[in-house]
Amino acid sequence: MDKDDLKSFYIAVLLSAIIVFGVNYMFPKPKAHETATETVNVEVAAVDGQTADSAQTDAASEENAPVYADLKDTLAQDTRLPIKNEKISGSIRLKGARFDEILLTKYKQTIEDNSPAVELFAPAKTEGAFFAQYGWLSSDKSLILPDSDTLWRVEGNATLTDKTPVTLVWYNGQGLKFSYTITLDENYLFHVTQTVENHTGHAVSLTPYGLISKHASEENMAGGIAHQGLSAIFDDKLKEIPYGKISEETETFETTGGWAAMSDKYWFGAFVFNNAFQAKVNLRKTGDNTFQLDFKGLPLEIQSGASASLSTELYAGAKEIKLLDEYAKTISKFDLTVDFGWYYFLTKPFFYILDYLYHLLGNMGWAIILFAALLRLLLFPLANKSYENMSKMKKLQPKLTALQEKYGDDKMALQRATMELYKREKVNPAAGCLPMFIQIPIFFSLYKVLVIALEIRHAPFIGWVKDLSAPDPLVISEWAHIWVPSALDIGVWPMIYGFTMFIQNRLNPKPANKDQARMFALMPLIFMIMFAHFAVGLVIYWTLSNILSLIQQKIIMYKNGVK
């Protein structure tokens, strides 16, 4: 395979991958019919093979609910326990002891100044329903157990904060006292201790459970480059299932320790188990775009006059990478809730470098530009050799043209003569491909960082760029005031990028094959269209990288006497 064929191959690989991600971004899956039915239940064949009808909590009473209820009206219907720290606010619904209102006060829904905070947890029957609750199961049908209609009483503190824990209490009228003791750290982690006191006069066997129910949005269902769906560590192994692949058939996993999460691109809710906790975790689709993740612990035998407790943790918050790394010191692989992708060994270091440069410069856009310069400096020796070789190739262009005219359609003779010429002139036709091969993982790693890193979400640059994680907003239709098909609505930065790529192609030696030459001529246009739908931060990086490459290449060509 000669130099042009190799270069064509690597460009085809890169272009194919870009097209795949571009299609996923521009053409998400069709929106499914949505309802807000609340089919919250823990399946009946749950406790050691015995039936537990009391496990069903809301399936019958709310199955025919309206599509969406007003959020404010829904929140006002119930008595609530306020939640507040520096990063979240919201409340626990005392009816059912349900965590169903969590606002991430540090983050806004849009880049507008008056934008409301991100809503993570929301009550059932509202748009974006997402909530968690705990409970108990029993094979003894005569026992009255707490469910979604149980009204819990608050003992002690009336607000849950990072300094004031709360206790919720309920008596079943049969001699059982149930309680939840809930603490909240300064970030997003709730510690929940479930306790049962037995005063029935006989032993009882109870099985603890917890569930998370989520109505996935169209963006959640579409997926894309960032994983959205189940993320979990079961027995120290990562398990990921996208929302679109979760079926109505229950999928069951067993684990000791670990965690299980309903994960979106930037936020997630997760149950965290201590290292000795043995859990059976179930996952299934319970309605149109509605999913349930639940767990059951081992049955607890509680003698009369005794009590039993167990603790789990509930994370309801943002994917702050440095914070998750801190949690990962005690929670196994908790940082993997962030989808770093195949190039984890590059993606995560890239994030930390960008974060350091951001804190150094105070602007993520300038951090990306400095990052591009540092990468070019790191690759400078390799690129130097490549450009020197390409300069020699360009000087050989007249001799290669003469060989083509001499041998005409005799491809075998032309190839032999060409290879002899390369050998005589000490030119390696494949040397120009190595930098491109190295840049492929760099490209995807940086793209991944810009897509998944919450720290880059809504980060502004200069001028019209207000969000580096979104496509360039100043597109043709905006500044030219004309209608343009969405696929061709190209921003200013992608145009600048396309121009730099066009100039770069002009400096490279032309492929001998006319078809390859036509393909190379179209590359700037194709890439410009594709990059128009990528994060503008990535386009800025690649544009500067191209400019630095042009400068380096031009200097080397001048030294080698190439016009």
N, C-alpha and C positions, 0 to 999 in steps of 0.2 A: 504494500500500500504506500503510494507516494505521499509527499507532504500535503498536496491539495486534497487528496482523498481523506487523509487523517483529519485535516482541519474541517472538512465538510462533515465528517462523522461526529466530531465533538460539538460542532455548532448544531447539528441535527438533534443530538441528545439534549443539549441545553434548550433549544427551541421547543422540542416536544414536551419537555417538562414544564416550560413556561406556559405553553398552550393548555396543558392539563390543568394547572393551577388557575390560569386565566379563565378557562371555561367554568370551573367550579365557582369562581368569584362572580363572574358576570351572569351566569345562567343557573341560579340555584334551583333545587327541586321544586315542582309545583306545590303550592300551598294546599295542605290537606284540609278537609272539612273539620272545623274546630267546634268543640263543645266544652262546657265547663262542668260536666258531670263529675261528682266527687265519689269515685269508686274506691274509697280507702278501706282496705281490709287486709288482714293477715290470714292467709288461707286456712281452711278448716282442718285439713289433715296436717296439723302443725306440731302437736305435742306427742312425740314418741309414737306416732301412728294412731293416736287416739283423736277423736273429733273434738273440736273446740269452737262451737258455734258462737260463743261469746267473743271470739276474736274479731268478728265482723263489727265494724264501728259505724260506718256511714253508708254502706253500699245501698241499702234499701231506702233509707229516709230521704236521700238527696240525689238519687240517680236521675230524676226527671227535672233537675234544676234548670233555670233559664241559662242561656248561653253565657252572658256575663252580667254580673251585678256591679253597681257602683262601689268603688273601693271605700270611699268615705262613709257611705251608708252602711256597708258591711261592717266596718270597724266600729261604728257607733252602736251597733245592735247588741254588743256583748260587753260585759265587765272585763277590764283589762289591767294587767300588771305592767307598768312602764319599764322600759329597758333604756339605759343610757350610759355611754362612756364617750371618750373623745373620738371614736371612730364609727360608732353605730348608735342608732336610736330605734325606737319601735315599742313593741309590747308583746306580752304573752296573753293569749285568750284564756281566761280562767275556766271557761266552759270547755272541757276537754284537755286543759293544760297544754294548749297547742302553741308552738312557736310559729306564728304566721304573720308577723310584721317585723321585718328587719330592713332598715334604711341605712345605706352606706354613706354617711354624711360627708366623708372625705371626697367622694366622687359624684360628678354631675352626669345627668343623662345626655346632655349635649354640650357644645362649647359656648353656648350663650350664657351671659352673666347671671341671668335670672332662672337658669335651668334648675329643676328640682333634683334632689339627690337620687341616686340609683336605688331602685326598689329591688331587694334581693328576695326576701320572703314576702308573700302576699296570701291573703285568705283564700280558701276554696270558693269557687263560683265567681272569682274575679279574674280579669285578664292577667295572665302571668302568674296564676296560682302556684305557690311553692311554699311548702310548710313541713314541719317535723313534729312528731309527738311520740310519747312513750306510753307503755301500758303493761298489763299482765294477762297471761293466758292460763286456763285451767281446763283439765278434762272433766272436772266436777261441775256439771251444769247447774247445780243448786247454788253455787257461789255467785254473789253479785260482785262484779268487777268494774272498775272505772272504765268509761268509754268516752266517746266524743261529746256526749251530753252531760257528763258529770261536771258539776260545778264545784271547783276547788276553793278552799278558803286559805287566805294568806295569813301566815303567822309571822309576827315581827315586822321587818322592813317592808315598806309598801312600794319600793322602787328597787329594781335590780341594777346595780352599778358594779364597777370594778372594785369598789370599796365596801359595798353592802350586799351580801348574799341574801337570798330569800328562801322561804320554806312554804310549800303548798301542802295542804292536808285535806284528806277526805276519809270519812268513816262509812263503811258499807252497811251498817246496821246489823251485821252478823258477827261482830266481834273482831273484824279486821280493820286496822288503821293503815292507810296508805299515805305516803308522803314523798315529796320531791324536795331535795335541797339543791339549789342551783346557785353556782357562782359564775362570775364572768371576769375574764382577765382584761387587761388594758387594750386588747386587740379584738379578736373575733371568736375566741374559744370559750364555750360554755362547759362547765363541769356539772354533770347531773348525777346525783345519787338517789336511786330508787330504794325506798325502805318499806317493809311490811312488818307490822306488829300483830302477832296472833293472840287473840283473847277469846277464841271460839270454844275452848275446852277440848279440842282435838287437833291433830296435825293436819296441815294443808300443804298441798304441792302446787307451786305457782311457777310459771315460766315467764321471764321478762322479755319484752320485745320493744323495738322502736321502729318507726317508719318515716320515710321522706317521700312525699308525693310532689310531683312537678308536672306542670303543663308546659311543654316545650314550645318555643316560638318558631316561626318560620326560619329564622336565622339558625337556631339550635338544630333544627331538622336538616338544614342544607349542609351543615358540616363545613367542609373546606379544609384549609391547611391546618387549622387548630382543632384538636379533638374536642368533641362535645358529646357527653353521654356518661356512662358509668366509667369512673376511674377508681381503681382499688388496689390495695396491697393485701393479697390473701396468702398467708403462710410465706411472707417475704417475697412474693412474686407479683409483678405488675400485671393487672388485668384491665383492658380497655374495651368497651363496647359502645359504638356510636348510637345515638338515639334511634337513628333510622334502622338499626339492626336488632333492636329490642323487640321481641315478639310477645304475643299474648300468652304463650306457653311459658310457665315459670322456669327460670333458670336458677339453679341453686348452687351455692358455693359454701364450703366449710373452711373455717380459718381459726387459728389461735393468734390473737393480737391482730395488728394491722388496722386498716381503715377502709371505708367504702363511701364514695362520693357521687352525687349528681353534679356533674361538672359542666360549666359553660366556658366561653373563651376567657373571660376575665374574672368570674366569680364562681363560687361553688358552696354547696352544703354537704357536710360529711359527718358520718359517725366514726368516732375514733375509739378503738378498743385497747385496753391495757394488755400487756404481753401475756398475761395468764388467762385472759377472757376467751372462752371457746364460743364461737358464734356460728350459726347457720344463716347465711345471707341469701335472700331471694330477690330476684329482679324480674319485672314483667311490665308489659304494656297493659294499662287498665282502661283505656279509652282513646279517642282520637287525639293523638299527640300528648297523651297523658301517661305518666310512668310512675311506678312505685318501687322504691328500694326499701326493704325491711330486713331486720335481723331478729333472731331469737337466741337467747342464751340457754344454758343448761337449766333444767328444772331445779327449783330450790325446795327442799323439804323443811317446813317451818313448824316446829313443835309448839304446842300451846304454852303461852307464857313467854315465848321467845320472839326474836325478831331476826330479819335477814336484810342485808343491804348489798347493793352492787353499784358500781360507778362506771359510767361511760362519758365520753365527751362529744360535744356537738360543735362543729366548726361551721360558722355561717358568715362568710366574708369574702374578701378580695384575694386574688392571686398575687400578692406582693412577694416577689421572688426572695428578697433578702429576709423577709419575715418568715417565709416558709422554710428557708434554710435553717433559721434558728429553731423552729419547731421540729425540724427533722433530726435535731440532736437527741430528742426524746421520742419522737413519733417516726417510726421506720419509713424512710424514703418519702416523707411528706412533700418534699420539693417536686416530686414527680406528678403532683396534681397539675403542674405546668407542663404542657406538651412541648418538650424541647426537640423532639423529632429524632431522626436517624443520626444527625450530626451533633448529638448532645455534647461531645467533647469540644466542639467549636461554638455551638450556639450559646451555651451557658457562659463560657469565658468572654464571648463577644458582648453579652449583656453587661457583665461586670466592668468591662473596659469602657463601654458606652456610659454606664452609670457613673464611673469615676470621672470621665471627661465632662459629663454633664455637670457634676458638682464643682468641677474645676472652672468651667466656662459659664455656667448658669443658663445655658440654652442647648436643648437637645439637637437642634439643627446644626449648630457649630460643632457640637460633639461628634456628629456623624461625619462632617467634613474633615475634622482633624483625624478621626478614625480612618477615613479613606486615605489620607496622606500618610499616616503611620503604616498602613498595610502596603501602600506602594513602596515605602522605604524598606519594609521588610522583604518585599519581593524584588527589590531593585537589582541585585546581582543576577537573579534568574532571568528577569525581564531583559536585562542588558545583553546577555548572551543570545536571547531569542531575537531581539531587535537587530543585533549585529548580523546574525544569520539571515534575517529577513532582508537586511540591506544588501548583503551579498547576493541573495536570490534576485532582488530587484535589478542589480547590476547585470545579472546573467540573463535578464529578460530578452534582450536582442538575440543572444545565442540560442536560447530556447525556441524563439520564434523561427530562427533560421533552421533549426532541426525539424520543426513541424513542417516547414515548407519543403525540406529535403526528402523526408520520409513519407509525407502525405498520410495515407490511410493505413500504412504498415505500422500498427500499434506496437507490435513486439520489437521491431527494429528501433522505433522511436523511444521506447522505454529503455532499451539497452543503451542507446546513445545518450539519453538523458542521465541515466545513472552513472555512466562513465564521465560525463561532464561534471556532475556533482562531486565525484571522487577526485577528479583532477583539480577542481577548484577548491577542494576541502570544504564543501558545504553539506550540512546535514538537513535534508528536506523536512524532517519531522521535528526539528528543534523548536519551531515556532508553536507547536501544539501543546507543549508541556505547561506553559503559563496558563493557557486556556483551561487545561484539564484541572489545574489547581484551583482556578477561580470558580469552577462549578460548585464545589461544596461551600466555598466562601459566599457565593451568591445566595444559595439556599439557606445557609445558616443565618446570614444577616436578614434575609427576607423573613425567616421564622421569628427572629428576635423582634422585628418591627410589627409583626402580626400578633404575637402572643404576649409581649411584655406590657403589662398594665402601666408601667412607669412611662411608656412612650405614648400611651393613649391620650389624646387631646393635647399633646405637647406642641406648642407653637414654634414657628421659625421666624422669618421676617417677611414683610410684605403681606401677600394674600394667603400665605400658608399658615393656617391656624391649627392644623392637626396633622402631624407628621405620619401618623398611622393610617390616614385616609388618603385616597387619590387626590391629585392636584385639583383644587376646586375651580381654578381659572381656566375653563375649557373653551373650546371654539365657540360653542353656542352662547356663552356668556359675553365674551369680549367682541364677537362679531355680530351678535344679535341675529343669528340665523338658526334654523332648525338643522340639526345634525343627528344621524342615527347614533344611538348610545354607544355602539361598539367603536365608532369613529370620532366620538367627542373627546378630543385630545387636549390635555392641558399644556401650559407653557413649559414646565419643566420636562415633560416627555419629549416635547419638540426640540428643546435644547439638547437633550440626550441623543435624539435621533440625528441631529446635525453633527454632533461630535463623533458619532459612530460612522456617519457618511464620510467625514474627513479622514477618519482612521482607516477606513477601507481603501480610500484613494492612495494612502501611503503604502499599503501592503502590495506585494507582487500579485499580479492578476493570475488566476488559475488558467492553466492551458486549455482545459475543457470549457467549451462555450456555455454548456448548461450550468456548470459550476459557477462560471463568471456571472451568469444571469441571476443565479440564486444569491450570490454574494451581493450583487447590486440591490436586490430587494430586501436584504437583511435589515438595513436601517429603518425602512418603512414598517416592516413586520414587527420589529422590536419596539418601535415607537408606539404602535397601536396597542401592543400587549402591555407595555409599561404604563400606558395611560390609565390602566385600571389597577395598578399596584400602589402600595403605600408610597406617597411622594417622598418620604424619607429615603426609601431605597433608590428612587430615581435620582435624588440629589447625590447620594453616595456614588452611584454608578457614573453619573455625569462628571463629577470631579475626578473620579478614577480614570475616565476616558481622557480628560484634559491633561492630567499628569502623564498618562501614557503617550499622548500625542507629543508633549514636550520632550519626553525622554527619547521617543522614537525619532523625532526630527533632529535632535542633537547627534544621535548616533549615525543617522543617514548623512548628515553634514560631514562628520568625521570620516566617513567611508567614501565620500565623494559622490554620493547618490543624489541626483536631482529630484 
